[in-house]
Structures are given as structure tokens and as C-alpha cells.
Amino acid sequence: MLLRILPLFVAFLLPLLLQAQEKKPLPPADAKKAFLKLLDRPKVPSDLKDEADPVTKGGLVYTRWSFASEKKADGTMERVPGLAVRQAGLRQRMADARLAARAWTREHGEDQPDISGWSWPYDAAGNRIGAATGVVEDTGDDNQSAGGEDAMAASG
């Protein structure tokens, strides 16, 4: 019987006898200083680097790069990788369009008709101006297959 009571005594009564010392919290200024000390790391320049040559795939250009985030104790830099994705050739097409528009203006003395006649096609509520509700706009026969039949109808 005593062997059964002894584990209960140890489990329930002993913790009551051995009161834990209550640790008082740090004053706010000391707590802030201790917290900032845990976060403190030496500042390093970002040192952006291209990790590999850009790869063009599926009309997109993928560029792998990294930046330095911290200096390790052994003197090496901890680097964080990144991936930049952009549309291939977009910058060149935009530059070409600006040059073509400038050349047109120099020659004709006014903007190209598609530029001067352009207006925002949506009203304040976001509805397309001039489009009836539920009516699909003309897509310029872009759903036609090479054989002439409707590609959407042929696939379904």
C-alpha cells in the first residue's frame, strides 16, 4: 500500500513543497535593450549579384540573382537568392513603339491616328463603353482554325 502512495506523494505534494522562485520581468527599457541585442547583426552592403546568365523560355526571361544579408563569423557572406521574371523583348518593343510614334509626329506634325483617337474604353464603374451587356465583342475571327471551321466548335 505504501508503494502506491509514495508515487502520488512525489507527483502531487512534492511540487507544492518545492516552490519555484518567481522571476520578476525586466523593466521595459532593459527588456528592449536585451531584445535588440538578440537581433543585432553587423550591417553589410547588399552586394547584388547575377548568379547565372538570363534564360529565355516560353516568352519570359528568368534571371537568378542574390544579395548579401549578413556576414558570418568566418568572414563569408550569407546570401539570399532571388528570381526575376519578365517578358522577353517587352522593353525593346516599347522603345521601338516610342521611336515610331516620334518619327510619325516629326513627319506629319501630329500624333498617329491610333494614338490621338484613343480614349479609355471603360466607364467609372468598370463597364466597357459601347459594349452591350451579355454581347461578346467581335474577336476578328481569331477562333477560326486553318481549315476554316470554328476551332471552338470543332474541339467540343
N, C-alpha and C positions, 0 to 999 in steps of 0.2 A: 504494500500500500504506500509506504514511504517513497518507493522508487517512482510511483506515479505522481506523487505530489511535488517532488523535487523539480522536475522539468517545468511544471506550472509555476512554481515559485520563481524559478530563474526567468521564465518568459514574461511574467506579468509584474512581479513585485520588485525584482532587481532593478529594472529601469526607473522605477519610482524612487528607489533609494539613491541611485546614482544620477542626480540631477545634472543635466548638461549646463555648462556655463553659457550664459546668454551673451552673445557677441553684439555689441552696440554698432549701429550703422555709422559710417563715416559722415562727417559734416558735408554738405553739398559741395563746397569748394574743394575739399580733399578727394571726394568721390570723382569729381570732374577731372582733377589732375591725374588720378590713378587710371581712369578710363582712357584719357588722351595718351598716357604713357604706353598703354597696351596697343593703341593704334599707331603710335609714332613710328614712321619709317623714313629713312633718308629720301629726299626728293631727288628724282632723276629726270633728265630731259627725255621727251617722248621718243626720239630717235626712230622715226618711221622708216620702215624698210620694205621694199618689194621682195617677197620671198621667192617668187618664180616669175617667169615671163607670162604675160597675159595670154589666156587661152580663149579662142573664139569657138563657140559651139552653139548651134541652133539659133543663130542670130544674136547671141548675147556674148559679151566679153567678161570673163571671170578673171579677177586679179586677186592673188593671195598676197597679203601684207601683214605686218606685225608692228607692235610698238612696245617699247620698254616700259615696264610697270614698276620694277624695283630692283635694287642691286643686292645680290646675295652676299653672304659673309665671305665667300671665296673670291669675290670680285666679279663674278659673271652676272649678266643681266637676266632677269626674269622677263620673258616676252609674252605678250598676249596676241594670239593670231586673229586675223580678220579676213573677210572675203567681201570684195566689192563686185557687184554685178551691174552691168549697164548694157544698153542696146548697142550693138555694133553699128558703127557708121553714123549714128544719130548726129553727133557734133558736126561731122563733115557735111551731111545733108542740110543741116540748119545753116551752116556757113555758106554753102552754095546757094541756098534759097535767098539769104540776105544779099549776096552779091548779085544774083539775077534781078532781084527787086530794085537794087540800087542802079544797075545798068539800065533797066527799063525806065526808071524815073529820069535818069540823065538824058536818055534818048527822046522820051515822049513828054517830059515836063510834068508828069503826074503819076500817081501810083497805078499799078496794074489793076485791071478791072476787077479781078477776083479779090484784091485787097481793099480797094476803095468801096466796093459794093457790099463788103461783108458786114454782117451785124450779128450780135449774139442771138443764137437760134432758140433761146428759152426765155419764158417769162419769169417773173419774180417767184412764182410758185414751183418752178422747175418743169413746167409743161412745155413741150416743143411747140413753138409758134408755127401756125399754118398746118399742123397735123391734126386730123380728126381723131377723136378718141376711138380706139379699137381698130383703126385702119393702119395697115402696115404700109410704110413708105416704099416707093419703087426702089429696088435694090440694083437696078441696072442689069438684070439678067445674070447676076453672079451665081445663081443657083443652077444654071444650065450646065450640063455635062458636055463633053466633047461631041457626043452623038446627037445633041440637040434636045434630048428629053430632060425633064426636070429631075435633077440629081436627088432632091429630097423625096420625090415620089418614087423614083427608081430604087432608092435604098430601103424603103419601108414596105 
